[in-house]
Amino acid sequence: MNRPAQVPPLASQGCSEQKQAARAAERLSQLIACKTVSIESGGERKEFERMQLLLSEFYPQIFKSMDLVRIKELTLVLRWQGLNQGRPPIVLMAHQDVVEASGSWKYPPFAGVIEDGCVWGRGAIDDKGCLCALLEAVESLLTEGFVPERDIYLVMSHNEEPMGDGAAEVTNWLREQGIEPVMVLDEGGAVVDKVLPGVRGLTAMIGTGEKGYLNVRFKAASRGGHASTPPKSSPLGRLASLINHIEKKPPFPARLNPVIRDLFRRMAPQMSGLLKFVFGNLWLTAPILPRLLASMGGEARALVMTTCAFTMARGSGAPNVLPETAEVTANLRIAVHQSTQEVMDQLQLIAAKYDVECEKIYGHEPTAGGLLDSREAEILIEAIGKIYKNVNVAPYLMLAASDSHHFSSLARNVFKFTPFHLTSDLRGGIHGLDEKLPIDELERAIEFYKTLIRLVPSS
């Protein structure tokens, strides 16, 4: 039976490290118990205030020694002053808010139960696990008397999940202060197995860019009336035809961008047989590979093209009444070779064929990303290698959205990496049921952040 690849235990798992991990797990448990669902999604301000009070109690060195700036009242920015004031700072990010939890959970989603070697609950991975690990690492370094080579800003937004304005306002504030970070690190990729078909071992996926985001509403109208005498063309029928058209014949072009090319180049040596040939000889296979990946669907399609998912629908309020208007909402993730306007133009052409209106609700552009060829990328890779032994490293474009996309106009090196080994089971809990984080992964993440901060150069 094939078993998922495992990360070996930390070499320095002594008594003090075990105590630190147990203490961090207990603190993460209490942070999860603060129901910090985004206020835009129905959450309560008092839950954020309660969690921030806990943070100041858990990490007194951080909140006593660092300058604190509040953005939009609930987003926190902490400045850790470094030795070299003449050099641009780095930014380390995590967000405070979580999505709502519904369905049947093994343990209550906001209880923070510690069981089976894991901390269970909404936000354990996304993103309170990172928040806890980052602050544990910084508090530990401060206690040791460590001073970083350059300023480090800790940024903790309060409304990442609904794509709120916390992180955007942080970038505006930094710009007003004339601060341009040399490096930004936020959630995103992780250490995973089976990153591509046939790839052996674990791979640290580092997001260097991010697909764009677009919410679109499609509306169809009629005169309404009684359901006993339906018209030849109903609003819901026209919307169904439009949905079928887009799902069966997506209008979006599939292309390989430089980041995905580099991903394939790095992974090809880990493959064998035909797959090794296909991905290792892009000079020959590149013309057909985008179409092949697009036909596979799922993550393979998402790597090379814009995707469209229909997520919401509304019609009549009664089963025997024809709707005067019906609507469906779609969520699109925009490939880096397209823009939101280009995609809107494509959708509007299709909508017109079915007498349907097409309206943009919200959108932001993709960030193209870069290769892992900078000094800052080398430092990140070195830190990963010191904690996660014998892992492959590859760039990718983040398929979801994160706060860090706001920083793309401010910093050249914006990386998206969550320092956990996330199995498919653990990934399934993110925004899903039974989200949990193994305590040994929390410990490993603390060591990762400490290692990374120590590696930050003075020049």
C-alpha positions as CSV (number, residue, x, y, z in Angstrom):
1,M,0.0,0.0,0.0
2,N,1.4,3.4,-0.9
3,R,1.6,5.7,2.1
4,P,1.9,9.5,2.0
5,A,5.4,10.9,2.4
6,Q,6.3,11.9,5.9
7,V,8.4,14.7,7.3
8,P,10.9,13.4,9.9
9,P,10.7,14.6,13.4
10,L,12.7,17.7,14.4
11,A,16.2,16.9,15.3
12,S,16.2,19.0,18.4
13,Q,13.1,17.6,20.1
14,G,14.3,18.0,23.6
15,C,12.3,18.7,26.8
16,S,12.3,22.5,26.3
17,E,11.0,22.1,22.7
18,Q,8.3,19.8,23.8
19,K,7.2,22.2,26.5
20,Q,7.2,25.1,23.9
21,A,5.0,23.0,21.6
22,A,2.6,22.1,24.3
23,R,2.4,25.7,25.5
24,A,1.8,26.9,21.9
25,A,-0.9,24.3,21.4
26,E,-2.7,25.5,24.5
27,R,-2.5,29.1,23.3
28,L,-3.7,28.2,19.8
29,S,-6.6,26.4,21.4
30,Q,-7.6,29.6,23.3
31,L,-7.2,31.7,20.1
32,I,-9.5,29.3,18.2
33,A,-12.1,29.7,21.0
34,C,-12.4,33.3,20.0
35,K,-15.0,33.2,17.3
36,T,-13.4,35.8,15.0
37,V,-15.6,35.3,12.0
38,S,-15.1,38.3,9.8
39,I,-17.4,41.2,10.8
40,E,-18.4,41.5,7.1
41,S,-19.7,37.9,7.4
42,G,-21.7,38.4,10.6
43,G,-18.9,38.1,13.2
44,E,-18.7,40.2,16.3
45,R,-16.1,42.9,17.1
46,K,-15.9,41.7,20.7
47,E,-14.5,38.4,19.6
48,F,-11.6,40.2,17.9
49,E,-11.0,42.4,21.0
50,R,-11.0,39.3,23.2
51,M,-8.4,37.6,21.0
52,Q,-6.2,40.6,20.8
53,L,-6.3,40.9,24.6
54,L,-5.1,37.2,24.7
55,L,-2.3,38.0,22.3
56,S,-1.0,40.8,24.5
57,E,-1.1,38.4,27.5
58,F,0.5,35.5,25.7
59,Y,3.3,37.6,24.0
60,P,4.1,40.4,26.4
61,Q,7.6,41.0,25.0
62,I,6.2,41.7,21.6
63,F,3.5,44.2,22.7
64,K,5.8,45.9,25.2
65,S,8.9,46.4,23.0
66,M,7.4,47.0,19.5
67,D,5.6,50.0,18.0
68,L,1.9,49.1,17.5
69,V,-0.2,50.7,14.8
70,R,-3.9,50.0,14.4
71,I,-5.3,50.1,10.9
72,K,-9.1,50.1,10.5
73,E,-9.0,49.7,14.3
74,L,-8.7,45.9,14.3
75,T,-5.8,45.2,11.9
76,L,-2.5,45.2,13.8
77,V,0.9,46.3,12.5
78,L,3.9,45.7,14.8
79,R,7.3,47.2,14.0
80,W,10.3,45.2,15.3
81,Q,13.2,47.6,15.1
82,G,16.4,46.1,13.5
83,L,20.0,47.0,13.7
84,N,20.3,48.5,10.2
85,Q,17.8,51.3,9.8
86,G,19.0,52.1,6.3
87,R,17.8,48.9,4.8
88,P,14.2,48.1,3.6
89,P,12.3,45.9,6.0
90,I,10.6,42.6,5.6
91,V,6.9,41.9,6.3
92,L,5.6,38.7,7.9
93,M,1.8,38.3,7.7
94,A,-1.0,36.3,9.2
95,H,-4.7,37.1,9.5
96,Q,-7.0,37.0,12.6
97,D,-10.3,36.2,11.0
98,V,-11.9,32.9,10.0
99,V,-14.8,31.7,8.0
100,E,-18.0,30.4,9.6
101,A,-18.2,26.8,10.6
102,S,-21.3,24.7,9.7
103,G,-22.1,21.0,9.4
104,S,-21.4,18.1,11.7
105,W,-17.9,18.4,13.3
106,K,-16.1,15.7,15.4
107,Y,-15.5,18.4,18.0
108,P,-17.2,21.8,18.3
109,P,-15.5,24.1,15.8
110,F,-14.8,26.9,18.3
111,A,-13.9,24.8,21.3
112,G,-10.2,24.5,20.4
113,V,-10.1,20.8,21.5
114,I,-6.6,19.3,21.9
115,E,-6.9,15.6,21.1
116,D,-5.0,12.9,19.1
117,G,-1.9,15.1,18.8
118,C,-3.8,17.9,17.1
119,V,-5.5,21.2,17.9
120,W,-9.0,21.1,16.4
121,G,-11.2,24.0,15.3
122,R,-11.9,26.6,12.8
123,G,-8.8,28.5,11.9
124,A,-6.3,25.9,13.2
125,I,-4.6,26.0,9.8
126,D,-6.2,29.1,8.2
127,D,-4.7,31.1,9.7
128,K,-4.5,31.1,13.4
129,G,-1.9,28.3,13.3
130,C,0.4,30.6,11.3
131,L,-0.4,33.6,13.6
132,C,0.4,31.6,16.7
133,A,3.6,30.1,15.3
134,L,4.9,33.5,14.1
135,L,4.2,35.2,17.4
136,E,5.7,32.3,19.4
137,A,8.9,32.5,17.3
138,V,9.2,36.2,17.7
139,E,8.5,36.2,21.5
140,S,11.1,33.4,21.9
141,L,13.7,35.4,20.0
142,L,13.0,38.6,22.0
143,T,13.4,36.7,25.2
144,E,16.8,35.5,24.0
145,G,17.8,39.1,23.3
146,F,17.9,38.7,19.6
147,V,17.7,41.8,17.4
148,P,17.1,41.4,13.6
149,E,19.4,42.8,11.0
150,R,16.7,45.1,9.6
151,D,13.2,46.1,10.6
152,I,10.5,43.5,10.6
153,Y,6.8,44.3,10.4
154,L,4.3,41.9,11.7
155,V,1.0,42.4,9.9
156,M,-2.2,40.8,11.2
157,S,-5.4,41.8,9.2
158,H,-8.9,41.3,10.6
159,N,-10.8,40.8,7.3
160,E,-8.8,38.6,4.9
161,E,-11.5,36.0,4.3
162,P,-14.1,38.4,2.8
163,M,-11.3,40.2,0.9
164,G,-11.7,43.2,3.2
165,D,-9.7,46.4,3.3
166,G,-7.4,45.7,6.3
167,A,-4.3,44.7,4.3
168,A,-5.0,47.2,1.6
169,E,-5.0,50.0,4.1
170,V,-1.7,48.6,5.5
171,T,-0.1,49.0,2.1
172,N,-1.5,52.5,1.8
173,W,0.0,53.4,5.3
174,L,3.4,51.9,4.4
175,R,3.4,53.8,1.1
176,E,2.6,57.1,3.0
177,Q,5.5,56.4,5.3
178,G,7.9,55.8,2.3
179,I,8.4,52.2,3.3
180,E,9.0,49.6,0.6
181,P,9.6,46.1,1.9
182,V,12.3,44.0,0.3
183,M,10.3,40.8,1.1
184,V,6.8,39.9,2.1
185,L,5.7,36.4,3.4
186,D,2.1,35.4,3.8
187,E,0.0,32.2,3.9
188,G,-0.4,30.2,0.7
189,G,1.7,27.2,-0.4
190,A,2.8,24.5,1.9
191,V,4.8,21.3,2.1
192,V,2.7,18.7,0.2
193,D,3.0,15.3,-1.5
194,K,1.8,14.3,-5.0
195,V,2.1,17.9,-6.2
196,L,2.0,16.6,-9.8
197,P,1.3,13.1,-11.2
198,G,4.3,10.9,-10.7
199,V,6.3,13.2,-8.5
200,R,8.0,11.4,-5.6
201,G,8.5,12.8,-2.2
202,L,7.5,16.1,-0.6
203,T,7.5,19.5,-2.3
204,A,7.5,22.9,-0.6
205,M,5.3,25.0,-2.9
206,I,6.1,28.7,-2.7
207,G,3.5,31.0,-4.3
208,T,5.2,33.9,-6.1
209,G,2.0,35.2,-7.7
210,E,-1.7,34.9,-7.4
211,K,-4.6,34.4,-9.8
212,G,-7.0,37.3,-10.0
213,Y,-10.5,37.3,-8.5
214,L,-13.9,38.1,-10.0
215,N,-17.5,37.8,-8.8
216,V,-20.1,38.2,-11.5
217,R,-23.9,38.3,-11.4
218,F,-26.0,37.1,-14.4
219,K,-29.6,38.3,-14.5
220,A,-32.5,37.1,-16.7
221,A,-35.8,38.9,-16.8
222,S,-39.4,38.1,-17.9
223,R,-43.0,39.3,-17.2
224,G,-43.4,36.7,-14.5
225,G,-46.8,35.1,-14.3
226,H,-48.4,31.8,-13.3
227,A,-46.3,28.6,-13.7
228,S,-49.2,26.8,-15.4
229,T,-48.6,28.8,-18.6
230,P,-44.9,29.1,-18.9
231,P,-43.3,31.0,-21.8
232,K,-41.2,29.3,-24.4
233,S,-38.1,30.9,-22.8
234,S,-37.9,31.3,-19.1
235,P,-35.3,33.3,-17.1
236,L,-34.1,30.2,-15.4
237,G,-34.0,28.3,-18.7
238,R,-31.8,31.0,-20.3
239,L,-29.5,31.0,-17.3
240,A,-29.2,27.2,-17.4
241,S,-28.2,27.4,-21.1
242,L,-25.6,30.1,-20.3
243,I,-24.2,27.9,-17.5
244,N,-24.1,24.9,-19.7
245,H,-22.3,26.9,-22.4
246,I,-19.6,28.2,-20.1
247,E,-19.1,24.9,-18.3
248,K,-19.0,22.8,-21.5
249,K,-17.1,25.2,-23.7
250,P,-15.0,27.6,-21.4
251,P,-14.0,30.6,-23.5
252,F,-10.8,31.2,-21.6
253,P,-7.5,30.5,-23.3
254,A,-5.0,28.0,-21.7
255,R,-1.4,29.0,-21.6
256,L,1.9,28.2,-19.8
257,N,3.3,31.1,-17.9
258,P,7.0,31.3,-16.8
259,V,6.2,30.3,-13.2
260,I,4.3,27.2,-14.2
261,R,7.1,26.3,-16.7
262,D,9.6,26.6,-13.8
263,L,7.4,24.4,-11.7
264,F,7.4,21.7,-14.4
265,R,11.1,22.0,-15.0
266,R,11.9,21.5,-11.3
267,M,9.5,18.6,-10.9
268,A,10.4,16.7,-14.1
269,P,13.6,15.0,-12.5
270,Q,11.4,13.5,-9.8
271,M,9.1,11.8,-12.4
272,S,9.7,8.7,-14.5
273,G,8.6,7.4,-17.9
274,L,6.3,9.3,-20.2
275,L,5.6,12.0,-17.6
276,K,9.3,12.8,-17.2
277,F,9.6,13.2,-20.9
278,V,6.5,15.4,-21.2
279,F,7.3,17.8,-18.4
280,G,11.1,17.7,-18.9
281,N,11.0,18.6,-22.6
282,L,8.8,21.7,-22.7
283,W,10.7,22.9,-25.8
284,L,8.8,20.2,-27.5
285,T,5.6,19.6,-25.5
286,A,4.7,23.2,-24.5
287,P,2.4,23.8,-27.5
288,I,0.1,20.9,-26.5
289,L,0.5,20.8,-22.7
290,P,-1.9,23.7,-21.9
291,R,-4.8,22.1,-23.8
292,L,-4.0,18.7,-22.2
293,L,-4.0,20.1,-18.7
294,A,-7.1,22.1,-19.4
295,S,-8.9,18.9,-20.4
296,M,-8.0,17.2,-17.1
297,G,-10.1,19.7,-15.0
298,G,-9.5,20.4,-11.3
299,E,-6.2,21.8,-10.2
300,A,-4.5,20.9,-13.6
301,R,-6.9,23.2,-15.4
302,A,-6.6,25.9,-12.8
303,L,-2.8,26.0,-13.4
304,V,-3.2,27.2,-17.0
305,M,-6.5,29.0,-17.4
306,T,-9.2,31.2,-15.9
307,T,-11.8,29.1,-14.1
308,C,-15.5,29.8,-13.5
309,A,-17.6,28.3,-10.8
310,F,-21.3,29.0,-10.4
311,T,-22.0,29.2,-6.7
312,M,-25.3,31.0,-6.0
313,A,-28.8,31.1,-7.6
314,R,-32.1,32.9,-7.0
315,G,-35.5,32.7,-8.7
316,S,-39.1,32.9,-7.7
317,G,-40.2,32.9,-4.1
318,A,-42.9,30.3,-4.7
319,P,-42.9,27.0,-6.7
320,N,-45.9,28.0,-8.8
321,V,-44.8,31.5,-9.7
322,L,-42.6,32.4,-12.6
323,P,-39.8,34.8,-11.6
324,E,-39.8,38.3,-13.0
325,T,-36.0,38.1,-12.6
326,A,-33.7,35.2,-11.9
327,E,-30.0,35.4,-11.3
328,V,-26.9,33.2,-10.7
329,T,-23.6,34.3,-9.3
330,A,-20.2,33.0,-10.5
331,N,-16.8,33.1,-8.9
332,L,-13.9,33.3,-11.4
333,R,-10.1,33.0,-10.7
334,I,-8.3,35.0,-13.4
335,A,-5.2,33.5,-15.0
336,V,-2.2,35.8,-15.1
337,H,-2.3,36.1,-18.9
338,Q,-5.8,37.7,-18.7
339,S,-7.3,40.7,-17.0
340,T,-10.7,41.1,-15.3
341,Q,-11.9,43.4,-18.1
342,E,-10.9,40.8,-20.8
343,V,-12.8,38.1,-18.9
344,M,-15.8,40.4,-18.5
345,D,-15.8,41.1,-22.2
346,Q,-15.8,37.3,-22.9
347,L,-18.7,36.7,-20.5
348,Q,-20.8,39.6,-21.8
349,L,-20.6,38.2,-25.3
350,I,-21.9,34.8,-24.2
351,A,-24.6,36.4,-21.9
352,A,-25.9,38.4,-24.9
353,K,-26.5,35.2,-26.8
354,Y,-29.0,34.1,-24.1
355,D,-30.6,37.5,-23.4
356,V,-28.9,37.7,-20.0
357,E,-27.3,40.7,-18.3
358,C,-23.8,40.3,-17.0
359,E,-22.7,42.5,-14.0
360,K,-19.4,42.7,-12.2
361,I,-19.7,42.6,-8.4
362,Y,-16.1,42.6,-7.4
363,G,-12.8,41.9,-8.9
364,H,-9.0,42.4,-8.6
365,E,-6.3,41.7,-11.0
366,P,-3.9,38.7,-11.0
367,T,-0.3,39.2,-9.9
368,A,2.1,37.6,-12.4
369,G,4.7,36.4,-9.8
370,G,8.3,35.6,-10.5
371,L,10.9,32.8,-10.3
372,L,12.7,31.8,-7.2
373,D,15.9,33.6,-8.4
374,S,16.3,36.4,-5.9
375,R,18.4,36.6,-2.7
376,E,15.2,36.8,-0.7
377,A,14.0,33.6,-2.3
378,E,17.3,31.9,-1.5
379,I,16.9,32.8,2.1
380,L,13.3,31.5,2.2
381,I,14.4,28.2,0.6
382,E,17.3,27.9,3.0
383,A,15.0,28.3,6.0
384,I,12.6,25.7,4.5
385,G,15.5,23.3,4.0
386,K,16.8,23.6,7.6
387,I,13.4,22.5,8.9
388,Y,12.0,20.2,6.2
389,K,14.8,17.9,5.2
390,N,15.1,16.6,1.7
391,V,12.1,18.3,0.2
392,N,11.8,19.6,-3.3
393,V,11.1,23.3,-3.8
394,A,9.0,24.8,-6.6
395,P,7.2,28.1,-7.4
396,Y,3.6,28.2,-8.2
397,L,0.7,30.6,-8.7
398,M,-1.7,30.7,-5.8
399,L,-5.1,29.6,-7.0
400,A,-7.0,31.2,-4.1
401,A,-6.8,34.8,-2.8
402,S,-4.7,36.2,0.0
403,D,-4.0,39.5,1.7
404,S,-0.5,39.6,0.2
405,H,-1.8,40.4,-3.3
406,H,-2.2,44.0,-2.0
407,F,1.6,44.1,-1.6
408,S,2.4,43.2,-5.2
409,S,2.7,46.9,-6.1
410,L,4.9,47.7,-3.2
411,A,7.4,44.8,-3.0
412,R,9.1,42.7,-5.7
413,N,9.4,39.6,-3.5
414,V,6.0,38.6,-2.3
415,F,5.9,34.9,-1.2
416,K,3.0,32.8,-0.2
417,F,4.1,29.9,2.0
418,T,2.4,28.2,5.0
419,P,5.1,26.4,6.9
420,F,3.1,23.2,7.6
421,H,3.3,19.8,6.0
422,L,-0.4,19.5,4.8
423,T,-1.6,16.1,3.8
424,S,-4.8,15.9,1.7
425,D,-6.7,15.2,4.9
426,L,-5.5,18.4,6.5
427,R,-6.1,20.4,3.4
428,G,-9.6,19.2,3.3
429,G,-10.4,20.8,6.6
430,I,-9.5,24.3,5.4
431,H,-12.9,26.0,5.1
432,G,-14.4,22.5,5.5
433,L,-15.2,20.2,8.3
434,D,-12.9,19.1,11.2
435,E,-10.1,21.6,10.5
436,K,-7.1,20.6,12.7
437,L,-3.4,21.2,13.0
438,P,-1.0,18.5,14.3
439,I,1.0,19.9,17.3
440,D,4.3,18.7,15.7
441,E,3.5,20.9,12.6
442,L,2.9,23.8,14.9
443,E,6.3,23.2,16.5
444,R,8.0,22.9,13.2
445,A,6.4,26.2,12.0
446,I,7.7,28.0,15.1
447,E,11.2,26.8,14.3
448,F,10.8,27.8,10.7
449,Y,10.0,31.4,11.5
450,K,12.8,31.6,14.0
451,T,15.2,30.3,11.4
452,L,14.0,32.6,8.7
453,I,14.2,35.7,10.9
454,R,17.8,34.8,11.9
455,L,18.7,34.5,8.2
456,V,17.5,37.9,7.3
457,P,20.6,39.7,5.9
458,S,21.8,43.2,6.7
459,S,22.4,44.1,3.1
